[in-house]
Amino acid sequence: MVAGFLLRMYEAELRELGLTDNEIKLYLALLGHGALSPTQLAQKTGLHRSYVYDTLDRLLERGVINTVLVDKKKNYQVVDPRILREIFELKLRHLDTILPKLSGLFRETKEETRVELHRGKRVYRTLIKDLVSSLKKQEEVYLFGIDESRLEMVEPIYLKQYFTILKEKKVREKIIIAKGKKRFKHPQLEYRELDPSYIGDTAFVIYQSKVAMFILGEPHHLIVIENESVANTYRKQFSLLWSIAK
C-alpha cells in the first residue's frame, strides 16, 4: 500500500518526460511488481488488454522496458530507470540543434508589444516555466499580491525547481503580500506586508520586460504583457508600494 502511494507520487514527473497516462500506469506497475505478463498488467491497471499491448509496444520503442521469458511466456520488465535521464537529455540535445532557428523566427515575428492570455488551473505553472527558462544571473523579480500557500498547493514540483534556479542564478525576489499570509523561507526572497484591503483578487509579477497579471477565480486567468515601457511603469508603482509596505 505504501509502495503504491510512493510510486504514484512520481506520476507528474513521468508525465513531464512525455509519457502518456497509460504508459505511466504500466511503467509504475512493472516498477512496483517486477516482470509481468500483459494479462497481469491488465488486471493490475484496469486497462483493456488491447490498450495494454499497444502501450507496451510504445514503451518498448521508448526503450524504458524490455521483454523476458518466464515459463516460456513473454513477460515485460522495466530497464534501469536511469535510462529516463538519457532519453530526456537526448530530447534536450535535439532541441538545442533547432533552438537557434526557432528563436530567429520568433524574433522576426515579435511585435513591440506582445500580449498572451492563459486560463485554467495550470496558469501558475505557465508562469514558473517562463521564469525558469528566461531569468538571467542576478536579476530581480517583483511580486505583488501572490498567495504563497495557494502556489505551494497547486505547483509544489515546479516551485521547488524555481527555488533552485533562484539560488543558482542569485536572482532576488521582492514580494508584497497581504498581512498574515504565508512566507517561504529562502535566502533570495524578501517580504513586506500590506493590509489585505489593498491586495484584492488580483496579483502581478514583474520580470525583465514582462508583467504577468493573475485574475483569481474559476477558472484562473493569466495575462502576460511584454513591453519594456509597461514593465518599467509597473516597477515604479511597485517601488512606491514597497516604500509603504512594512
N, C-alpha and C positions, 0 to 999 in steps of 0.2 A: 504493500500500500504506500509506504513512504517512498520506495524506489520509483513507483509510478508517478507520484507527485513531483519528485525531483526531476524526472525526465520531462514532464510537461512544462517545467519552468523554462526549458530551452526552446520551446516551440517558436517563440517570437524571433529568436536569433537565427534559427534554421530558415524561417520564412524570409528573413532579410538576406540570406545567402541565395535565395531564389528557388527554394524547394516549395512545392505546392502542398496544400493541406493533406492530401492523400499520401504524398511522398513522405511527409513528416510522420504521419501515423505509422506507416510501415517501417520507416527507419528507426523510430523510437521503440517500436515493438521488437524489432530484431536486436537493437542495442540492449534492451532490457531482458530478453529471454534467450538470446543466442540463436543458433540455426533453427529455422522453422520452415515448414512446407507452406505452399500457397493456401491450402485448406486451413492450417493452423492460424495463418495470418488473417484469413477472412473471419475466423471465429474470434480472434483477439481484438480485431479492429472494428468489426461490424460492417466491413466493406464487402460488396458483392465480389465473387471470385473473378468475374471478368475485369472489374476495376483493379483487383489485386494483381492480376497478370500484366495488365497494361502499365501499372505503376512500377512493378518490379522491373519491367523492360527499361523504363526511363531511368530508374536508379542504377541499373547495370550500365547504361550508356554514360551516366554521370561518373561512374567509377567509384561510387561510395559503398556498393555491396558487391559480393561475388557469390558463386554457387559452390555447393559442396554435396557430395553423395552421402546420404545417411540411410543405411539399409537398402542400398541400391536405388534410392529415390532422391530426386533433385530437391535440395533444400537451399535456403538463402541465408547469408550472414553478412554482417557489416564488416568492412575493412577498417583498418586503423583510422579513427576519427580525425587524425591529423591531416588526412587527405583533403578534408574540407578546407583547411587553410590553403593548401596548394591550389585547389580549384578557385578559391576566391582571389588569390594572388595572380593566377593566370588571367582571370577576368580583368583585374586591375591593370596588368601589363598590356592587355589588348586595348583597354580604354585609353591608356597613355599614348598608344600609337595613333589614335584617331582624335584625341582631345584637342590638339592644336588646330586641326581643320574645323572642328565643331566650334571652337572659340572664335576662330576667324569669321565664320558665318554669323555667329551671334553678334560680334562687334559691327559687322556690316549692316545688320538689320536693327541695331539698337537705336531707339529714339532718345531724344533729350530727356523726356520723362517717361518712365515705364511704370505701369500700374498692374498689379496682379491681385486677383480675388480668389481666396480659397475658403471652402466651407466644409464643415464636418467635424468629427471627433478627433481627427489627426492634425489639426491646424498647428498645434504646438510642435509636433514632430517636424512639420514642414519648415517651421522657422529654425528649429535647432539644427536641422540638416544644413540649412543655408549658412548659419553661423559657423558651424564646424568646418565647412568647405571653404569659406571666404575670409575668415578672420586672419589677420597677419600679426606678427610679433608686436607686443607692447601696445596694441590698440586699446581703445576704451569703448565700452558698451554702456548705454544708459537705459534704465528700465523704470517705468512708472506704472504703478497700479497692478503689477504682476502678483498673482496669488501663488506663492511657492508651494503650498500644501496641495493645491489642485494640480500643479505641474508635476510634483513628485508622484502623485497618484496615477496620472494618466500616461506619463512617459519616463518611468524610472531608468530604463536601459539607456535611452538617448541622453538623459540628463547626466548620467554617470560618464558617458563618453564626452559630453560637453565640458564637464568639470575637468576632465583630463586634459583637454585642449587648452582650457584657460591656464592651467598650471604650466604646460609645456611651452606655450607661446607667451606666457606672462601677460595675458590680457586681463585688464581690470574692469570690474563692473561697479557702477554706482546705481543703487536701487532705492527707489522711494516706494514704500509700502504703506498700507493702512495700519494705523496704530494697533499693536497687539497681534499682528499677523505673523506667520511662521517665518523664521530666518534660517538659511543654510549656514553651517559653519564651514567656511572656506577662506583661505588667506587672500584670494583675489576679489572677494566680494566686500563691498562697503554699503551699509544700510542707513537710511534715515526714515523717519515716520511722519505721516500727516494724519490729521483727523479723517476718519472714514468718509465723512461728508464731502471731502474734496476729491475722492477717488472715483466713486460711481461704478458703473458696469463696463467700463472700457479700460484698456491698458495699452501702452505703446512701448516699443523698443527702438532705440536709435543706434545704428552702427554703420560705419563707412558713409556712403551716400544714400542710405536707405532708412525709411521709417516704416515699422511694422505695427499696425494697429489691430488689437483684438476687440471684437464685439462679442461679449459673452451672452449666451442664450442657447436656444435649441433650434437649429444647430449653431455651433460656434462659427464665427466668421473671422478671417484674417485678411487684411488689406495691406499690401506691401507697395509703397511708393518709392521709386528710385529716382532721386533728383537731388543734386548737391545743394541747391538753394533751399529746398524744402527741409532737408536734413539739418542744415545749419540753423534754420529758423527754429526747429524743434529743440535743437541743442541749447539755444539761448533761453527758450521757455523753460527747459529742464533746469538750467543753471539757476534761474530765478526761483523755481520751486525748491531746488536743493538748498538754497540760502535760507528759505523759510522753514523747511523741514528740520526736525530735531532727531 
